[in-house]
């Protein structure tokens, strides 16, 4: 008996060894990824620099505008696009549960009852042959795949990384939504300030027209000056109407962003002066790019694609399962629960690829191409992130200098306009000089409003470019993403962006 058992185990071992040898018929050689993650040196980044402090996830509160805070909070609750991103996250997380179940034992129960007539000319002799009887089986069956070559582990890791990428995508949608609401709100404030300028110009032109009318009645001016004074009023009223249209459209955009349909969401008249500029640090370390949700998502997709490649490679090796069943089976329903109806079985099941007409190589080649695509997408996201941040910083610095020059230019234009009006009142200058000085003042007032709006808009864009608003306490994002981006990808190491 002992010799017989040893002989069986030896035969089993030989069968497994033969299977492993035959598995070599499925060849995976020559299929390797071609792309590489961008190195820190290639981008001029300093991997030894100290890490920076994360940006606040509710950076918009630093503008000090309560209505803006309320609008963004409402948008984060009700915007359909953000809800869609959350639904996609739930879908990705459900896939991880399916992948995890593949590595765990499975147990199923079944009850089969069938009425069958047995052939008189079949394998069963009479009285079974030719009889019509009831077949019944009550059984528990189980299986457990022994993941010797890591196929299920790789699939699970790929699913987990995909879920992390979906979570980062949700954070990216949150950041983008908050920044879009802030930019639309400051656009509305810019339009309101331009309306203030336009109404002030209308009042000045009405006053100038009264002066011209007085001079015409006194015989000091002609109809030419009168027509010149009158022509400015319709033009200004048209500009006011156009600005009011823009304000309505911007309010509609804010209503859509906040998920409120066509209802008014802005109370009062916001102005640029109601928002205080953010205090930006003099130096911005580039490791803040590691907090950008789109870069984090791209990095997780690289990890997921790498595990998909591992899964594809593991399919070249044998698949080993342990299967077992136990239950009751009888001919005739009345005999089903008898002791003699017991049956059971247990044993391994081994499947291995020998010749698959290139299916496994084709699958591996496709997964490897997906990994190359994920790597290049990540590299592109990093480069775009650096480009985005650099552009916003350059614009912010330039706007500060432009505002200084514009304030001086507006002061000079205001002074010239007052002098032109005084000279015209005294009869020492022409009305054409007044119109020319007025045009310069109007341009400078409008430019001042536009520069103030651009300053706020650029600050919002910079916070978005640096990943501001990405929740650091989101499950799996903060610690895992930091490890993935700083250890495997030097492209987001610290550097000062001048």
Secondary structure by P-SEA (a helix, b strand, c coil): caaaaaaaaaaaaaaaaaaaaacccccccccccccccccccccccccccccccccccccccccccaaaaaaaaaaacccaaaaaaaaaaaaaaaaaaaaaaaabbbbbbbbbbbbbbbbcccccccccccbbbbbbbbbccccccccccaaaaaaaaaaaaaaaaaaaaaaaaaaaaaaaaaaaaaaaaaaaaaaaaaaaaaaaaaaaaaaaaaaaaaccccaaaaaaaaaaaaaaaaaaaaaaaaaaaaaaaaaaaaccccccccccccccccccccccccccccccccccaaaaaaaaaaaaaaaaaaaaaaaabbbbbbbbbbbbbbccccccccccccccbbbbbbbbbccccaaaaaaaaaaaaaaaaaaaaaaaaaaaaaaaaaaaaaaaaaaaaaaaaaaaaaaaaaaaaaaaaaaaaaccccaaaaaaaaaaaaaaaaaaaaaaaaaaaaaaaaaaaacccccccccccaaaaaaaaccccccccbbbcc
